[in-house]
C-alpha cells in the first residue's frame, strides 16, 4: 500500500513513513526510545532536545515546528524530525532500511552506515533490542 508523501503512522511497535516515492520505511519505536536515552545521557555537542538534534539535522528533516530548539525540545516534533530524516535518507545513500541502517544514519548522517565510527553507536542500539 502506498502512503501519501510525508505521512507517518504509528502501528504496533513501529512508525511507518512514506518516502513519497512509493516506498515505506519503518522506524521502530525502540530506536526512538534509545535515541532519547542515549542522548539524554551525553553532553558536549551543539545539539539539543530529546534526540540531541543538531541544526543541520533539523534542516534536513524539513524544519518541523516553529524553530530548531523548540522542535528539538518537544517530543512529538522531535520524533517527527527523526522520522522525516529517515524517510529522506532511507536507501538514498545505499544504507539499509533496518534498525542498523537507521541508527547509523542518525548517528553519522546520511552516509553513516558506511562510516566505521558509527559501529559502536549501533552496538549500543542493538543491545536495547533493536
N, CA, C and O atoms as a GROMACS GRO file, in nm:
protein
  520
    1UNK      N    1   0.083  -0.118   0.000
    1UNK     CA    2   0.000   0.000   0.000
    1UNK      C    3   0.088   0.124   0.000
    1UNK      O    4   0.180   0.134   0.081
    2UNK      N    5   0.062   0.216  -0.086
    2UNK     CA    6   0.136   0.341  -0.090
    2UNK      C    7   0.070   0.442   0.002
    2UNK      O    8  -0.052   0.458   0.002
    3UNK      N    9   0.152   0.510   0.082
    3UNK     CA   10   0.103   0.614   0.169
    3UNK      C   11   0.132   0.749   0.105
    3UNK      O   12   0.230   0.762   0.032
    4UNK      N   13   0.051   0.850   0.132
    4UNK     CA   14   0.081   0.983   0.080
    4UNK      C   15   0.216   1.032   0.131
    4UNK      O   16   0.260   0.990   0.238
    5UNK      N   17   0.281   1.119   0.057
    5UNK     CA   18   0.412   1.171   0.094
    5UNK      C   19   0.410   1.227   0.236
    5UNK      O   20   0.315   1.294   0.276
    6UNK      N   21   0.516   1.198   0.309
    6UNK     CA   22   0.540   1.251   0.443
    6UNK      C   23   0.436   1.207   0.546
    6UNK      O   24   0.426   1.267   0.653
    7UNK      N   25   0.360   1.103   0.516
    7UNK     CA   26   0.263   1.053   0.611
    7UNK      C   27   0.329   0.948   0.699
    7UNK      O   28   0.393   0.855   0.649
    8UNK      N   29   0.314   0.962   0.828
    8UNK     CA   30   0.369   0.864   0.922
    8UNK      C   31   0.254   0.810   1.007
    8UNK      O   32   0.168   0.885   1.053
    9UNK      N   33   0.255   0.681   1.026
    9UNK     CA   34   0.150   0.615   1.102
    9UNK      C   35   0.215   0.531   1.211
    9UNK      O   36   0.306   0.453   1.183
   10UNK      N   37   0.169   0.546   1.335
   10UNK     CA   38   0.218   0.461   1.442
   10UNK      C   39   0.135   0.333   1.436
   10UNK      O   40   0.013   0.336   1.448
   11UNK      N   41   0.204   0.222   1.416
   11UNK     CA   42   0.137   0.093   1.404
   11UNK      C   43   0.216  -0.009   1.485
   11UNK      O   44   0.335  -0.028   1.459
   12UNK      N   45   0.154  -0.072   1.578
   12UNK     CA   46   0.216  -0.167   1.671
   12UNK      C   47   0.339  -0.101   1.731
   12UNK      O   48   0.328   0.004   1.794
   13UNK      N   49   0.455  -0.160   1.714
   13UNK     CA   50   0.576  -0.106   1.776
   13UNK      C   51   0.663  -0.036   1.673
   13UNK      O   52   0.786  -0.034   1.686
   14UNK      N   53   0.602   0.021   1.572
   14UNK     CA   54   0.681   0.084   1.469
   14UNK      C   55   0.614   0.210   1.420
   14UNK      O   56   0.494   0.231   1.440
   15UNK      N   57   0.691   0.293   1.357
   15UNK     CA   58   0.638   0.411   1.290
   15UNK      C   59   0.662   0.388   1.142
   15UNK      O   60   0.777   0.372   1.100
   16UNK      N   61   0.557   0.386   1.063
   16UNK     CA   62   0.568   0.364   0.920
   16UNK      C   63   0.565   0.500   0.851
   16UNK      O   64   0.475   0.580   0.875
   17UNK      N   65   0.661   0.525   0.767
   17UNK     CA   66   0.669   0.653   0.698
   17UNK      C   67   0.685   0.632   0.549
   17UNK      O   68   0.760   0.545   0.504
   18UNK      N   69   0.612   0.712   0.474
   18UNK     CA   70   0.624   0.706   0.329
   18UNK      C   71   0.731   0.803   0.285
   18UNK      O   72   0.742   0.914   0.337
   19UNK      N   73   0.810   0.762   0.189
   19UNK     CA   74   0.912   0.849   0.134
   19UNK      C   75   0.855   0.940   0.027
   19UNK      O   76   0.922   1.034  -0.017
   20UNK      N   77   0.732   0.914  -0.015
   20UNK     CA   78   0.673   0.991  -0.123
   20UNK      C   79   0.709   0.934  -0.260
   20UNK      O   80   0.663   0.985  -0.363
   21UNK      N   81   0.789   0.830  -0.262
   21UNK     CA   82   0.830   0.766  -0.387
   21UNK      C   83   0.778   0.623  -0.394
   21UNK      O   84   0.836   0.538  -0.463
   22UNK      N   85   0.667   0.596  -0.323
   22UNK     CA   86   0.606   0.465  -0.328
   22UNK      C   87   0.670   0.364  -0.236
   22UNK      O   88   0.632   0.247  -0.238
   23UNK      N   89   0.766   0.406  -0.155
   23UNK     CA   90   0.825   0.311  -0.061
   23UNK      C   91   0.792   0.356   0.081
   23UNK      O   92   0.776   0.475   0.108
   24UNK      N   93   0.782   0.260   0.168
   24UNK     CA   94   0.751   0.287   0.307
   24UNK      C   95   0.868   0.240   0.392
   24UNK      O   96   0.921   0.131   0.371
   25UNK      N   97   0.909   0.323   0.486
   25UNK     CA   98   1.015   0.284   0.577
   25UNK      C   99   0.956   0.267   0.716
   25UNK      O  100   0.856   0.330   0.750
   26UNK      N  101   1.017   0.185   0.795
   26UNK     CA  102   0.970   0.157   0.929
   26UNK      C  103   1.076   0.201   1.028
   26UNK      O  104   1.188   0.149   1.027
   27UNK      N  105   1.043   0.296   1.114
   27UNK     CA  106   1.134   0.340   1.218
   27UNK      C  107   1.076   0.288   1.349
   27UNK      O  108   0.977   0.341   1.400
   28UNK      N  109   1.138   0.186   1.404
   28UNK     CA  110   1.087   0.125   1.525
   28UNK      C  111   1.089   0.222   1.642
   28UNK      O  112   1.183   0.301   1.656
   29UNK      N  113   0.986   0.216   1.724
   29UNK     CA  114   0.982   0.300   1.844
   29UNK      C  115   1.099   0.267   1.935
   29UNK      O  116   1.143   0.353   2.012
   30UNK      N  117   1.149   0.144   1.929
   30UNK     CA  118   1.266   0.106   2.007
   30UNK      C  119   1.382   0.198   1.977
   30UNK      O  120   1.455   0.241   2.067
   31UNK      N  121   1.400   0.229   1.849
   31UNK     CA  122   1.510   0.318   1.810
   31UNK      C  123   1.487   0.456   1.869
   31UNK      O  124   1.580   0.515   1.925
   32UNK      N  125   1.366   0.509   1.857
   32UNK     CA  126   1.339   0.641   1.910
   32UNK      C  127   1.360   0.646   2.060
   32UNK      O  128   1.416   0.743   2.111
   33UNK      N  129   1.316   0.542   2.132
   33UNK     CA  130   1.338   0.539   2.277
   33UNK      C  131   1.486   0.535   2.309
   33UNK      O  132   1.532   0.600   2.402
   34UNK      N  133   1.562   0.457   2.231
   34UNK     CA  134   1.706   0.451   2.255
   34UNK      C  135   1.772   0.585   2.228
   34UNK      O  136   1.856   0.630   2.306
   35UNK      N  137   1.734   0.651   2.119
   35UNK     CA  138   1.793   0.781   2.090
   35UNK      C  139   1.770   0.875   2.207
   35UNK      O  140   1.861   0.948   2.248
   36UNK      N  141   1.648   0.873   2.261
   36UNK     CA  142   1.617   0.960   2.374
   36UNK      C  143   1.706   0.925   2.493
   36UNK      O  144   1.764   1.015   2.554
   37UNK      N  145   1.718   0.797   2.527
   37UNK     CA  146   1.801   0.754   2.640
   37UNK      C  147   1.947   0.793   2.616
   37UNK      O  148   2.010   0.854   2.702
   38UNK      N  149   1.997   0.757   2.501
   38UNK     CA  150   2.138   0.778   2.470
   38UNK      C  151   2.173   0.926   2.475
   38UNK      O  152   2.273   0.964   2.536
   39UNK      N  153   2.092   1.009   2.413
   39UNK     CA  154   2.126   1.149   2.403
   39UNK      C  155   2.097   1.226   2.530
   39UNK      O  156   2.157   1.331   2.552
   40UNK      N  157   2.008   1.177   2.613
   40UNK     CA  158   1.986   1.242   2.742
   40UNK      C  159   2.097   1.207   2.840
   40UNK      O  160   2.105   1.265   2.948
   41UNK      N  161   2.182   1.115   2.803
   41UNK     CA  162   2.292   1.074   2.889
   41UNK      C  163   2.427   1.109   2.828
   41UNK      O  164   2.529   1.049   2.862
   42UNK      N  165   2.429   1.204   2.738
   42UNK     CA  166   2.554   1.251   2.679
   42UNK      C  167   2.553   1.402   2.681
   42UNK      O  168   2.449   1.465   2.702
   43UNK      N  169   2.667   1.459   2.660
   43UNK     CA  170   2.675   1.605   2.655
   43UNK      C  171   2.795   1.646   2.572
   43UNK      O  172   2.874   1.562   2.529
   44UNK      N  173   2.808   1.775   2.550
   44UNK     CA  174   2.926   1.828   2.484
   44UNK      C  175   2.911   1.856   2.336
   44UNK      O  176   3.010   1.893   2.272
   45UNK      N  177   2.793   1.841   2.277
   45UNK     CA  178   2.778   1.871   2.135
   45UNK      C  179   2.684   1.989   2.118
   45UNK      O  180   2.609   2.024   2.210
   46UNK      N  181   2.687   2.048   2.003
   46UNK     CA  182   2.599   2.160   1.972
   46UNK      C  183   2.467   2.106   1.921
   46UNK      O  184   2.434   2.120   1.803
   47UNK      N  185   2.393   2.046   2.009
   47UNK     CA  186   2.265   1.986   1.976
   47UNK      C  187   2.175   1.998   2.097
   47UNK      O  188   2.221   2.028   2.207
   48UNK      N  189   2.047   1.975   2.076
   48UNK     CA  190   1.957   1.990   2.190
   48UNK      C  191   1.835   1.900   2.176
   48UNK      O  192   1.808   1.843   2.070
   49UNK      N  193   1.764   1.888   2.285
   49UNK     CA  194   1.637   1.818   2.286
   49UNK      C  195   1.645   1.670   2.313
   49UNK      O  196   1.750   1.615   2.350
   50UNK      N  197   1.531   1.606   2.292
   50UNK     CA  198   1.515   1.464   2.322
   50UNK      C  199   1.615   1.376   2.248
   50UNK      O  200   1.664   1.278   2.304
   51UNK      N  201   1.646   1.409   2.125
   51UNK     CA  202   1.734   1.324   2.045
   51UNK      C  203   1.863   1.394   2.007
   51UNK      O  204   1.933   1.353   1.915
   52UNK      N  205   1.895   1.503   2.082
   52UNK     CA  206   2.015   1.581   2.055
   52UNK      C  207   2.025   1.616   1.906
   52UNK      O  208   2.122   1.585   1.839
   53UNK      N  209   1.921   1.682   1.860
   53UNK     CA  210   1.912   1.721   1.720
   53UNK      C  211   1.997   1.844   1.695
   53UNK      O  212   1.987   1.944   1.765
   54UNK      N  213   2.079   1.834   1.595
   54UNK     CA  214   2.163   1.946   1.554
   54UNK      C  215   2.087   2.031   1.453
   54UNK      O  216   1.991   1.984   1.391
   55UNK      N  217   2.130   2.154   1.436
   55UNK     CA  218   2.064   2.245   1.344
   55UNK      C  219   2.059   2.188   1.202
   55UNK      O  220   1.956   2.196   1.136
   56UNK      N  221   2.169   2.131   1.153
   56UNK     CA  222   2.172   2.072   1.020
   56UNK      C  223   2.076   1.955   1.005
   56UNK      O  224   2.013   1.939   0.900
   57UNK      N  225   2.065   1.874   1.108
   57UNK     CA  226   1.973   1.760   1.108
   57UNK      C  227   1.830   1.811   1.098
   57UNK      O  228   1.749   1.760   1.020
   58UNK      N  229   1.799   1.916   1.178
   58UNK     CA  230   1.665   1.974   1.176
   58UNK      C  231   1.633   2.030   1.037
   58UNK      O  232   1.521   2.016   0.989
   59UNK      N  233   1.731   2.093   0.975
   59UNK     CA  234   1.712   2.146   0.839
   59UNK      C  235   1.684   2.031   0.743
   59UNK      O  236   1.593   2.039   0.661
   60UNK      N  237   1.762   1.924   0.754
   60UNK     CA  238   1.744   1.808   0.666
   60UNK      C  239   1.611   1.737   0.688
   60UNK      O  240   1.558   1.674   0.596
   61UNK      N  241   1.556   1.746   0.808
   61UNK     CA  242   1.429   1.677   0.834
   61UNK      C  243   1.309   1.763   0.795
   61UNK      O  244   1.195   1.723   0.817
   62UNK      N  245   1.332   1.879   0.736
   62UNK     CA  246   1.224   1.961   0.684
   62UNK      C  247   1.181   2.076   0.774
   62UNK      O  248   1.079   2.140   0.748
   63UNK      N  249   1.257   2.102   0.879
   63UNK     CA  250   1.229   2.214   0.970
   63UNK      C  251   1.088   2.211   1.030
   63UNK      O  252   1.017   2.311   1.022
   64UNK      N  253   1.048   2.098   1.089
   64UNK     CA  254   0.916   2.097   1.153
   64UNK      C  255   0.916   2.188   1.276
   64UNK      O  256   1.021   2.214   1.335
   65UNK      N  257   0.800   2.234   1.313
   65UNK     CA  258   0.788   2.320   1.430
   65UNK      C  259   0.830   2.463   1.400
   65UNK      O  260   0.873   2.495   1.289
   66UNK      N  261   0.817   2.548   1.502
   66UNK     CA  262   0.845   2.689   1.480
   66UNK      C  263   0.994   2.722   1.462
   66UNK      O  264   1.029   2.815   1.389
   67UNK      N  265   1.080   2.647   1.527
   67UNK     CA  266   1.225   2.667   1.514
   67UNK      C  267   1.297   2.543   1.566
   67UNK      O  268   1.236   2.455   1.626
   68UNK      N  269   1.428   2.536   1.542
   68UNK     CA  270   1.510   2.420   1.576
   68UNK      C  271   1.498   2.381   1.723
   68UNK      O  272   1.463   2.267   1.753
   69UNK      N  273   1.528   2.471   1.813
   69UNK     CA  274   1.531   2.437   1.956
   69UNK      C  275   1.393   2.403   2.011
   69UNK      O  276   1.380   2.312   2.093
   70UNK      N  277   1.292   2.474   1.967
   70UNK     CA  278   1.156   2.444   2.013
   70UNK      C  279   1.117   2.303   1.969
   70UNK      O  280   1.062   2.226   2.047
   71UNK      N  281   1.145   2.270   1.844
   71UNK     CA  282   1.113   2.137   1.793
   71UNK      C  283   1.192   2.030   1.868
   71UNK      O  284   1.135   1.930   1.912
   72UNK      N  285   1.321   2.051   1.883
   72UNK     CA  286   1.406   1.952   1.948
   72UNK      C  287   1.363   1.924   2.091
   72UNK      O  288   1.384   1.813   2.141
   73UNK      N  289   1.304   2.022   2.157
   73UNK     CA  290   1.262   2.007   2.296
   73UNK      C  291   1.117   1.964   2.312
   73UNK      O  292   1.066   1.958   2.423
   74UNK      N  293   1.050   1.935   2.201
   74UNK     CA  294   0.912   1.886   2.203
   74UNK      C  295   0.913   1.743   2.149
   74UNK      O  296   0.951   1.721   2.034
   75UNK      N  297   0.872   1.646   2.230
   75UNK     CA  298   0.882   1.506   2.193
   75UNK      C  299   0.813   1.475   2.060
   75UNK      O  300   0.870   1.404   1.977
   76UNK      N  301   0.694   1.527   2.038
   76UNK     CA  302   0.622   1.498   1.914
   76UNK      C  303   0.696   1.556   1.794
   76UNK      O  304   0.712   1.488   1.693
   77UNK      N  305   0.740   1.679   1.805
   77UNK     CA  306   0.810   1.743   1.693
   77UNK      C  307   0.946   1.677   1.668
   77UNK      O  308   0.985   1.654   1.554
   78UNK      N  309   1.018   1.648   1.776
   78UNK     CA  310   1.150   1.585   1.762
   78UNK      C  311   1.136   1.446   1.700
   78UNK      O  312   1.217   1.408   1.616
   79UNK      N  313   1.034   1.371   1.739
   79UNK     CA  314   1.010   1.239   1.680
   79UNK      C  315   0.979   1.252   1.532
   79UNK      O  316   1.028   1.175   1.450
   80UNK      N  317   0.898   1.350   1.499
   80UNK     CA  318   0.865   1.374   1.357
   80UNK      C  319   0.992   1.408   1.279
   80UNK      O  320   1.009   1.364   1.166
   81UNK      N  321   1.079   1.486   1.339
   81UNK     CA  322   1.204   1.523   1.273
   81UNK      C  323   1.289   1.399   1.243
   81UNK      O  324   1.339   1.384   1.132
   82UNK      N  325   1.304   1.312   1.342
   82UNK     CA  326   1.382   1.189   1.321
   82UNK      C  327   1.317   1.105   1.212
   82UNK      O  328   1.386   1.052   1.124
   83UNK      N  329   1.186   1.091   1.216
   83UNK     CA  330   1.115   1.012   1.116
   83UNK      C  331   1.131   1.073   0.977
   83UNK      O  332   1.156   1.001   0.880
   84UNK      N  333   1.117   1.204   0.968
   84UNK     CA  334   1.134   1.271   0.838
   84UNK      C  335   1.275   1.252   0.783
   84UNK      O  336   1.294   1.232   0.663
   85UNK      N  337   1.373   1.259   0.872
   85UNK     CA  338   1.513   1.241   0.832
   85UNK      C  339   1.534   1.102   0.773
   85UNK      O  340   1.600   1.086   0.670
   86UNK      N  341   1.475   1.001   0.839
   86UNK     CA  342   1.490   0.865   0.791
   86UNK      C  343   1.418   0.846   0.657
   86UNK      O  344   1.469   0.778   0.568
   87UNK      N  345   1.300   0.907   0.643
   87UNK     CA  346   1.228   0.899   0.516
   87UNK      C  347   1.312   0.962   0.405
   87UNK      O  348   1.323   0.907   0.295
   88UNK      N  349   1.371   1.076   0.435
   88UNK     CA  350   1.451   1.146   0.334
   88UNK      C  351   1.572   1.066   0.289
   88UNK      O  352   1.603   1.061   0.170
   89UNK      N  353   1.639   1.002   0.383
   89UNK     CA  354   1.766   0.936   0.351
   89UNK      C  355   1.760   0.784   0.343
   89UNK      O  356   1.859   0.721   0.305
   90UNK      N  357   1.646   0.723   0.378
   90UNK     CA  358   1.637   0.576   0.372
   90UNK      C  359   1.672   0.529   0.231
   90UNK      O  360   1.609   0.568   0.134
   91UNK      N  361   1.770   0.447   0.223
   91UNK     CA  362   1.818   0.384   0.100
   91UNK      C  363   1.881   0.481   0.000
   91UNK      O  364   1.941   0.438  -0.099
   92UNK      N  365   1.869   0.611   0.024
   92UNK     CA  366   1.921   0.710  -0.072
   92UNK      C  367   2.072   0.694  -0.093
   92UNK      O  368   2.120   0.705  -0.206
   93UNK      N  369   2.143   0.667   0.013
   93UNK     CA  370   2.288   0.651   0.002
   93UNK      C  371   2.331   0.506   0.016
   93UNK      O  372   2.446   0.476   0.048
   94UNK      N  373   2.238   0.415  -0.008
   94UNK     CA  374   2.270   0.273  -0.004
   94UNK      C  375   2.271   0.214   0.136
   94UNK      O  376   2.321   0.103   0.156
   95UNK      N  377   2.217   0.286   0.233
   95UNK     CA  378   2.206   0.232   0.368
   95UNK      C  379   2.080   0.148   0.376
   95UNK      O  380   1.977   0.184   0.318
   96UNK      N  381   2.085   0.037   0.447
   96UNK     CA  382   1.968  -0.050   0.454
   96UNK      C  383   1.857   0.013   0.539
   96UNK      O  384   1.885   0.086   0.634
   97UNK      N  385   1.733  -0.016   0.505
   97UNK     CA  386   1.617   0.031   0.581
   97UNK      C  387   1.593  -0.067   0.695
   97UNK      O  388   1.491  -0.137   0.700
   98UNK      N  389   1.688  -0.071   0.786
   98UNK     CA  390   1.685  -0.161   0.902
   98UNK      C  391   1.719  -0.080   1.026
   98UNK      O  392   1.757   0.036   1.018
   99UNK      N  393   1.704  -0.144   1.141
   99UNK     CA  394   1.743  -0.077   1.265
   99UNK      C  395   1.888  -0.030   1.256
   99UNK      O  396   1.920   0.083   1.294
  100UNK      N  397   1.975  -0.116   1.207
  100UNK     CA  398   2.115  -0.078   1.197
  100UNK      C  399   2.134   0.041   1.103
  100UNK      O  400   2.206   0.136   1.136
  101UNK      N  401   2.073   0.036   0.988
  101UNK     CA  402   2.086   0.146   0.893
  101UNK      C  403   2.036   0.277   0.950
  101UNK      O  404   2.103   0.380   0.938
  102UNK      N  405   1.919   0.275   1.014
  102UNK     CA  406   1.863   0.396   1.071
  102UNK      C  407   1.951   0.449   1.185
  102UNK      O  408   1.979   0.569   1.193
  103UNK      N  409   1.994   0.360   1.272
  103UNK     CA  410   2.076   0.403   1.386
  103UNK      C  411   2.206   0.466   1.339
  103UNK      O  412   2.247   0.570   1.388
  104UNK      N  413   2.270   0.401   1.244
  104UNK     CA  414   2.397   0.454   1.196
  104UNK      C  415   2.380   0.583   1.116
  104UNK      O  416   2.468   0.669   1.119
  105UNK      N  417   2.268   0.597   1.045
  105UNK     CA  418   2.240   0.723   0.975
  105UNK      C  419   2.212   0.834   1.075
  105UNK      O  420   2.259   0.947   1.059
  106UNK      N  421   2.137   0.802   1.179
  106UNK     CA  422   2.106   0.902   1.281
  106UNK      C  423   2.234   0.952   1.347
  106UNK      O  424   2.250   1.071   1.374
  107UNK      N  425   2.324   0.861   1.373
  107UNK     CA  426   2.449   0.894   1.440
  107UNK      C  427   2.551   0.960   1.349
  107UNK      O  428   2.622   1.052   1.390
  108UNK      N  429   2.559   0.914   1.225
  108UNK     CA  430   2.666   0.959   1.137
  108UNK      C  431   2.622   1.033   1.012
  108UNK      O  432   2.704   1.059   0.924
  109UNK      N  433   2.494   1.066   1.003
  109UNK     CA  434   2.446   1.138   0.886
  109UNK      C  435   2.403   1.044   0.776
  109UNK      O  436   2.404   0.922   0.794
  110UNK      N  437   2.366   1.098   0.661
  110UNK     CA  438   2.310   1.017   0.552
  110UNK      C  439   2.397   0.900   0.508
  110UNK      O  440   2.344   0.797   0.466
  111UNK      N  441   2.526   0.913   0.518
  111UNK     CA  442   2.616   0.804   0.479
  111UNK      C  443   2.672   0.730   0.601
  111UNK      O  444   2.773   0.660   0.592
  112UNK      N  445   2.606   0.747   0.714
  112UNK     CA  446   2.654   0.691   0.839
  112UNK      C  447   2.672   0.541   0.840
  112UNK      O  448   2.757   0.489   0.912
  113UNK      N  449   2.593   0.469   0.760
  113UNK     CA  450   2.604   0.323   0.759
  113UNK      C  451   2.736   0.277   0.698
  113UNK      O  452   2.776   0.162   0.716
  114UNK      N  453   2.802   0.365   0.627
  114UNK     CA  454   2.930   0.330   0.564
  114UNK      C  455   3.050   0.378   0.648
  114UNK      O  456   3.165   0.348   0.615
  115UNK      N  457   3.021   0.450   0.754
  115UNK     CA  458   3.126   0.505   0.840
  115UNK      C  459   3.154   0.411   0.956
  115UNK      O  460   3.065   0.388   1.038
  116UNK      N  461   3.274   0.355   0.965
  116UNK     CA  462   3.303   0.261   1.074
  116UNK      C  463   3.294   0.325   1.212
  116UNK      O  464   3.282   0.253   1.312
  117UNK      N  465   3.299   0.456   1.220
  117UNK     CA  466   3.288   0.523   1.350
  117UNK      C  467   3.149   0.515   1.409
  117UNK      O  468   3.130   0.546   1.527
  118UNK      N  469   3.048   0.473   1.330
  118UNK     CA  470   2.912   0.460   1.381
  118UNK      C  471   2.882   0.320   1.436
  118UNK      O  472   2.775   0.296   1.491
  119UNK      N  473   2.976   0.228   1.420
  119UNK     CA  474   2.954   0.090   1.467
  119UNK      C  475   2.937   0.083   1.618
  119UNK      O  476   2.845   0.014   1.664
  120UNK      N  477   3.019   0.151   1.699
  120UNK     CA  478   2.996   0.145   1.845
  120UNK      C  479   2.857   0.196   1.886
  120UNK      O  480   2.794   0.141   1.976
  121UNK      N  481   2.810   0.299   1.818
  121UNK     CA  482   2.676   0.350   1.847
  121UNK      C  483   2.572   0.244   1.812
  121UNK      O  484   2.480   0.220   1.890
  122UNK      N  485   2.587   0.180   1.696
  122UNK     CA  486   2.495   0.074   1.656
  122UNK      C  487   2.495  -0.038   1.758
  122UNK      O  488   2.389  -0.092   1.790
  123UNK      N  489   2.610  -0.075   1.810
  123UNK     CA  490   2.617  -0.183   1.910
  123UNK      C  491   2.534  -0.147   2.034
  123UNK      O  492   2.469  -0.234   2.092
  124UNK      N  493   2.537  -0.020   2.075
  124UNK     CA  494   2.458   0.024   2.191
  124UNK      C  495   2.309   0.017   2.160
  124UNK      O  496   2.229  -0.024   2.245
  125UNK      N  497   2.270   0.057   2.039
  125UNK     CA  498   2.129   0.050   1.999
  125UNK      C  499   2.085  -0.096   1.997
  125UNK      O  500   1.977  -0.131   2.046
  126UNK      N  501   2.169  -0.181   1.941
  126UNK     CA  502   2.138  -0.323   1.927
  126UNK      C  503   2.112  -0.387   2.064
  126UNK      O  504   2.024  -0.472   2.078
  127UNK      N  505   2.187  -0.348   2.164
  127UNK     CA  506   2.170  -0.401   2.299
  127UNK      C  507   2.035  -0.364   2.358
  127UNK      O  508   1.988  -0.429   2.452
  128UNK      N  509   1.972  -0.260   2.305
  128UNK     CA  510   1.840  -0.217   2.356
  128UNK      C  511   1.726  -0.296   2.291
  128UNK      O  512   1.609  -0.269   2.319
  129UNK      N  513   1.760  -0.392   2.206
  129UNK     CA  514   1.657  -0.478   2.149
  129UNK      C  515   1.617  -0.445   2.008
  129UNK      O  516   1.515  -0.493   1.959
  130UNK      N  517   1.694  -0.366   1.942
  130UNK     CA  518   1.661  -0.329   1.806
  130UNK      C  519   1.722  -0.430   1.710
  130UNK      O  520   1.706  -0.418   1.588
   0.00000   0.00000   0.00000
